[in-house]
Amino acid sequence: MGAAVQPFVPPSRAAGKRAGNPVVAGRRFTASITFRAGVALALTAGFYVGALAIVAGLLYVPYAELVHAGRLHLRLAVFCLVGAGIILWALVPRADRFTPPGPLLTPQVEPRLFALIREVATATGQPMPAEVYLVPEVNAWVTQRGGVMGLGGRRVMGLGLPLLASVTEAELRAVIAHELGHFHGGDTRLAPWIYKTRVALVRTIEGLSAHSALLHLPFVWYAGCFLRVSQAVSRHQELMADALAARTAGVAAVVDGLMKVHGAGRVFAGFWATEVVPVLRAGALPPVGEGFQRYLAAEPVQRAMQDAVSATRAARHDAYDTHPSLPERIRAVRGRATLDPPSESRPAMALLSRLPDLERQLVTALAPAHAHGLRPVRWEDVPVQVYLPMWQAAVREHRGALAWVTVDELPSKARNLASAIGARVASESGQAWDEEMRLRHGAWVLGAVLAARLAGSGWSITGHPGEPFVLVGPGGTLDPFSSTAAMVEGALAGETWDAACARVEIVGLTLVEPTESPAETVREVTAVAVQEAAAPARQVARAGKPARSRSATRPPAAAPAAETTFFRRPVPTRGGATVSYRFLSPGAHGK
């Protein structure tokens, strides 16, 4: 899968004045630990002391009234006792169970990856994590599980498969050094205190909000103060971990890794939804890591990642942010004079020895409903094995509406056809689509029908992850989905389309391959006309009823978010079928 990991020797003490002496840095970290520990303990103690003082006051009110006044107002007593009970119940610690977030990685199975982790652990003066998991995030994190409030327990690390697909070995070294920096700085010991206090605050506020607005106000005020201070501590921890990563792996590796992780993190959800999920639903398992590498290399995705990184320059700082902004982190790292080690440009994912098995385990953890019996499929075969059947299903469903329409007529008829198709689908599925959504769905159907027609005429289909599907024929290439979308929007003139049709030799081609029996075609067209005439009555009859699931050949009902407008195709989805994946565990520190 890749060359053996080369040992990395950290800067020597002789270069300490220029590169940053680890011993001096350790003293600075120690001072930082003392300060942060004091802040965390003071905040935690303040909350519990204050909460117990309020409980004591609430319990004293009915007691004092009964003992000193010789009477007891029942409603007041109930108010005080219930309020005290809510606060006390919120303060009771809950069991913290750790659920493995993905496949467990072991040195026996993944020796090269663990060799790199071990080298970074040695360079930072930290023990190896007890457990390392492969997770479905463009991220890495560490946490401390077991023990009591961060004392004792075992060290756990999570490394994202899409992260490994996004960075080089040198950048992964920087990422791991950053995460071990949280152990180095004692952050994972402080995190449980911060987290437990935060959760207890939230439980208290939620419980009291329905009981008394007056009682919950002090806790709302304290929560605001607590979050502002604790998040400031968290941002300080991130900068200190970045500093250790720069001294260990070099400034260039840290900066490049930060930018790549930020950009790839913005597009991974789109990759999963538009590239992986449709293949899983078709009963196949593509190489996820390789696909994400191809996706990141696609020009539209590259532009989207650059835009995401550029947008951070205008982002405003928020007092409740857990991490400093990307520009702030980069400025802080670049301000440190360190000796950069030789750059390693090998993809970090090559460190994994049994990638196909790990991907299958990860997909099983993410989407158990889709994971059983999945057949392996190459990305080169996905268009024919996964999408062509979807397009052919669209032909069968809309044959009657498109019979006798030729490709030459599309510029003049595309908008009306798309609107009619979208209205029909919305009516049949009970969806309250506006005109824009009807046109969007109809344009996708026209593109699917055109693609299926060309494929049935011997054209081949190409399209790597992140790129549009292109049909390749004897006379050239054609992007059917972009073409039909442009026609529906009125952005593709008839003369331009006629020239394109002549160039690829499809003039006069019908959108739907004629059936052997003309009478059958007539019956299909008549059936569509009858259905469209009855559509208003059906729509009235279905008013107020829940919408039915959409067909697997239809695009989603919602437009993509602004950051995902570069996706190459609307993704056919089944209503209600979603894929969820786990997020960071409580107290974890992500890069």
N, C-alpha and C positions, 0 to 999 in steps of 0.2 A: 504493500500500500504506500510505502514511503521509506526514505532513507532513515537509518538509525539516528536517534537524537544525539547531537554532539554536546558534550559537556560545556557548560557555560561557567566561566570563572569570573566572579564579581570583581569590581575595581579593588585594587590593592590599597593597603593603608598608605603606601607612598603617594598614591594619587588622591589621598583623602582631602587635601585642601581644594582640589579642583572638582573632584567627583562627589564629595560629601562623605565624611567619615561615618561609618555605621555605628561606631561607639558613641560619638557625639550625638548622632541622630537618636540612638537609643535613650540617652539621657533626656533629650527633648520629649520623646514619647512618654517616658516615665512621668515627667512633670505634667504632661497632657493627661495621662491616665488619672493622676491624683485630682486634677481640677475637674475632669468630667465625672469621676466617681463621686466627688463631693456634690456636684450639681444634681446628679441623678438621685443620690440618697436624700438630699434636702427636699427635692420635689416630691419624691415618693413619701417621705415621712410627713411632709406638710399636708399632703392629701389625706392620708390615713388619720393623722392627728385631728385635722379639721373635721373630717367626716364623723369620727367618734365623738368629738365635742358637740356637734349638732345632734347626734343621737342621744347623748347624755342630756342635752337641753330639752329635747322632745320628751324624753321619759320623765324628766323632773317636773314638767308642767302639770300633768295630772296628779303626780305624787304631792307636789306642794299645795295644789288646790284641795286635795283630800285631807292632808294633814293639818295645814294651817287655816284653811277656810271652812273646813268641815262640810264641804259639798263637792260634787263631781258632775261637771257638764259632760254628758255622755258623748255628744258629737265632737267636742273638743278632745276628749280622751281618745276616741277612735281615730281622729285625725292625727294626733301625735304618735299613737302606737303604730298605726299603719305606716306613717312616714319613717319612723325609726326602723321598722321591720324591713322596708324597702331598701334603705341605705345599708343596713347590716347584711342583708342578702346579697347586695351588689358587691360588698367587700369580700365575700367568701371566695377564696381562690378556686378556680376550676381546673380540672385535670387537663394537662397539655399533652395530647397524643400526637405522635409523629407518624404521618402516613408517607411511605416512600413515594417520592414524586416522579419516579421513573426507574429504569433498569439500574441495578447496582453494578458498578464497574469494579473490577478486581485487578490487582497487579499480575496475577497469573494469566488472565485473558488479555489484558491491555498493557503489556509491559512498557511500551514506548511512551504512552501517555503518563504512566506513573513514574517513569524515569524523569520526565520533565518536571512533574509536580515535586518529586523528591529533590531535584536540583534547586528549584526555587525555594522550597522549604528550608534547605540548608543555607542558601544565600540570605534568607531573611531571619534565620535563627529560630525557626518554628518547627514543632513536631508535625509529622504528616497527619492529614485528616484521617479519622478512623473509618469514615465511609465517604465514597464519592459516587454521586448519581448522575446519570445522563437525563437531562430535562428538556422539555420542548419550548425553550425560550432563547431569545438572543440576549443572553445574560449569564452571569455566574453569581453565586451567592455562597455565603457560609453561615452557619448557625451552630449553636451548642445545644445538644439535646440530652435530656436526663439530668441528674443532679438536682440541686435545690437552688432556684433563683440564680442560675448562671454559675453556681459553684459546683465543681465536679462535672460529671457528664462526659459526653463524647463529642468530638468535633466532626461536623458533617459539611460536605461541600457539594454544590450542584453546578454542573457544567452543561450549558445548552448545546444540543446538536446543531441548531442553526447558528449559534455563536461559533462553533468549531468550523462550520462551513463558511463563515464570514471573514475570519482573520487568519493571519499567518502564524507560524510557530513563535516568532519573536513577539508578536502582539498577544498571543495566548500567554506567553511567559509574563508579560506585563499585567494581564488580567488576573492571573493566578497570584502574582505578587501583591496586587491591590487587595485581593480577597484575604490572603494570609496576613496582610497589614491590619485587618480588623482583629485577628487573633493577637497580632503583635501589640496592638494598642489597647487590648482589653475590651474592645467594643462588644464582643459577644458575651462577655460577663455582665456588662451594663444593660444590654438589650432586654433581657427578661424583666428587669426591674421597670424599665421604661414601658415595655409592652403591657405588663400586668397592670400597672397603674393606669395606663391609657384605657384598657378594656374595662377596668373597674369604674373609671370615670364615665365612660359611655353607658354602662349598665345603670349607673346611678341616675344619670340624666334622663335616660329613657324611662326608667321606672317612676321617677318623680314627675315627669312631664304630664302624665295622666292623673297624678294625685294632687299636686299643688304647684302652681306657677311660682309662688313665692319661695317654696323650699328648694326648687331646682335652680333658681337664679344664682346662688353662691357657687354651685358646682359648674354652671355654664361659664361663669367668670373665671373660675380656677382652671377649667379645661382650656380656655383660650390662652391663659398665661403659660400653662404647662406645655401645650403644644408648641407655642412660639419658642420657648426655651429649649425643649427637648429636640425640636427640629433643627434649631441652631447648633446644638451639640452634634446632631447627626451630620449636618453639613461639614462641620469641623472634622469629624471622623473621616468623611470621604476625602477631604483634602489631604489629611495626614496619610491615608492609605495610598493616595496618588503619589505622594512624595516618596514613600517607601518603594513603590513600583518603579518610579523614575530612577532611583538609586540602584535598583536591582536589575532592571531590564533596559534602562535607557529612556531618554525623553522622547525620542522619535517613536519608539514602539508604543509608549503610553498614549501619545497624541494621536497617532494613526489608529490605534485600537479604539480610543474613545470615539473618534469620528465614524469609524466603520460600525461600531456597535450601535451608535445613535441612529445612523441612517438605516442599517439593516433592521433594527427594531421597529422602525416606522412602517416597513413594508412586509414583515413576516406574516402578519395576520392576513394580508391580501394574498400572499403566496399560498397559505394554507387553505383559504376559502376558495380561491379560484383555480388553483392548480392541483392540490392534493385531494380535497374532499370529493370532487366529481369522479376522480379515479377510484377512490375507495368505494364510492357508491356503486361503481360499475363492477365491483368485485375484484379489483386489482390493487397491487401494492407497488408503487413506483419507488425508485431510490430517492428518498426524501432529501438527504443531504446533497447529493449531486444535483438534484433539481433546484434546490435553493441556490447553489453556486451558479447554475445557469441563469436563474431568475435575476440574481444580483448583477450578472454581466450584461443583461439585456439593456439596450439604450434607453428605453422609456423608464425602466426602473432606476438606472443610474441617474437620470435627471431628477427623478422623484427623491432619491436619497440626497442629492446635492441640494435640492430645495429645502429638504427637512433640516439639514445642517445649517444652511444659510438662514432659515427662519429663526434659529436659536439666537442669532445676533440681535434680533429685535424683541426677543422674549423678555418680559418683565419679571424681576425677582419677586417671589412671594415668600412671606415670612413663614408659611407652613410647608414649604418645599423640604423634602427629606434630603435631596441632593443639590449641590450647587449647580448653576447653569453650565452648559457645555463650554461656552466661551470663558467663564470664570475658571473652570477646571484647567482648560488648556493654558490660559495665561499663568496660572499658578505653577503648572508643571514646567512651562518654558522659561519661567523665571529662575529655575534652579540649574546651576552649572554642574553637569554630570558627564562622565565618560560613557558614550553610547557604545555598547558592544557591537560586533559585526551583525548586520541584519540577516535574518533567516526568512526567506521568502516562501518556503514550502508551506502549502496549505495545512492548517492545524488539523483538519479532519483526517489527513493521511496518518495521523498518530493512532487512529482506531484500527485494530486488527480485524475485528469481526463486525464490521459496519452493517451488513445486511441483517444479521441476527438482532443487533441492537435496534435497528430501525423498526423491525417487526415487533419487538418487545415494546418500544415506545409508542407505536401506533396502537397496539393492543391496550396500553394503559390510557391513551388519549380517547380512543373511540372504540370501546369494546363491542358496540353494536355492529360496527363495520369490519372488525378485524379478523373474524373467523373465516378460514377458508380462502383468504386472499391469494390470488395467483401473482407471481412476480411479473412485472411488465417494464420494458424499457421506455424511456421518455420518447424515443423515436417512434415507438409503436402506439403511443397514447392517442394520437389523432384518429387513427383507423379503428383501434379496438374500443375506444371510449366515446369519442365525440361523433364519429360517423353514424353509429346507431341512434344517437340522439337526433341528429339531423334527419335521418331517414324516418324516425318517428314523427317529426314535425311535418314531413311530406305526407305521411299517411293521414295525419290529423287535419291538414288544411288543403288536401288535394282539390276538394270541390271548389274552394274559393280561388284557386290559382290555375285551374284548368284553362288551357288555350292561351294563357298569358306568355308572351315571349320576352326574352331578355331585352330586346330592343325597346319594348314598351315600358320598361320599369321606370325610367325617369319621370314619365308623365302620369304613371299610375301608382307609384310606390307609396305616396302619402295616403291616398284613399284606401289602398289595400291594407297598409299597416294599421290605419285607424279602424277599419272594419274587423281585421283579425284581432286587434287588441280589445275592441268592444265585445266581440264574441267570447273571447277567453274570459274577460272580466265578468260577463253575464253568467257564463256556465259555472264559474268558480265562486260566484257571489262576492267578487272583489269590487270595492268602490274605487276604481282607478280613475285618475283624472286623465285629460287628453294627452298630457306629456308621457304618462306611464303607458297608456295604450299605444302611442306611437313608438315608444321605446321597445315594448314587447313585440309589436308588429314588425319593426325593423329587424329585430333578431330573428324572427320566424322567416322573413324574406331572405336574410343572409344564410340561414340554415338550409332552406330549400334550394337556394342557388348553389351552395357548397355541395349538397348531396347530389344535385343534378350533374355538376361537373365531375365529382368523384365517380358517379355511375357511368360517365362517358370516358373514363380512362385517365382522368387527371389524378396526379398524386397530391398528397397533403403534407405540408411542412409547417413547423411552428414549435419552437422550443419554449420552455417556460418563460413567461414575461414578454413574449413576442406574439404578434397576431398570426392567426392561421392564414396561410397562403396556399392557394391551389396552383399547381404547376402543370401546364398543358403543352401541347406541341408548339403553340405560337407564343408562349410567354407565361407570365404569372398574373394572378388576380387575387385580391383580398376581398372576398364576398361580403364580409360583415361591415367593414369600413365603407364599402361602396354603397350598400343598401342604406346604411345609416345616413350617409351624405345625401342620398337621393331623397329620403324622407324629410331631411332638414332643408332641402332645396339648395344644397351646396354643390351638387354635381350636375352640371349642365348636360342636356341631352346630346349635344355635339361631342362633348368630351367622352361621354359614355359610348356613343356610337363608334368613335375612333378606337376606344379600348376594345370593344367587342370585335371590331374588324381585325385589330392587331392579334388577338388571341383566337380568332376564327370561331366565334360562337354566334355570329349574326343569324337571327331566325330561330335560335334554339329555344324550345319551350321550357318554362321553369319546371314543369312537372312532366315526367315521361308519360306520353299518352298510353292509355290502357288498350288492350287488344280489342275491346268492344266499345265502339262509340256510344252505344246505348248506356253502358255502365257509366261513362263520363257524364252523360246527360243526367242520369239519376243522381250522381254525386252533386252536380251543380244545383239541381232542383232541391235536394235535401238541404244544402247550405242556405238557399234562398228561403225555404220554409222555416229553418231554425232562426235566421235573422229576423224574419217577420214576427216570430213568436217571442223574440228576446225581451221586448218591453213587458209583456205579460209575465214571463218568468222572473224578471227582475222585481216586479211588484210582489209576486208570490213569495219571493225569497227574502223580502225586506225583514230585517230584524233577526234572521237566522244566522248562525255562525257560518263563516266561510269554510268551504271544503278545501282539502289539500290540493295544491297545484301539481300539475303533471311534472314528471322528471325532465321533460324537454323544455321547460319554460324558465325564463330568467326570473330573478328575485323581484319582489314588488317594490323594493326601495332602491333608490339610486345609490351608487357607491359614495362613500364619504369623500370630502375634498381631497384628502391625502391619498386616495386610491383611484383617482380618475384615470390612471395610466393602465389599469387592468385591461388585458387583451380581449376579454369577452364577458358578457353577462353570463353568470353561472347558472345553469339549470339547477333548481333545488326542489326538494319535496317539502311541502309545508310541515313545519314542526320538527323537521330533522335538523338537529344542531350538533356540532362537535365542540365540546368544551375541554379546556385543558387547565391544569392546576397552576396556581400562582405561587409566589414565594411564601414559605412558611413564616409564621410569626417570629419576629426578631431577626429575620435574615437580612443580610446586607448585600444588595445587588450592585454590580458595577455600573 
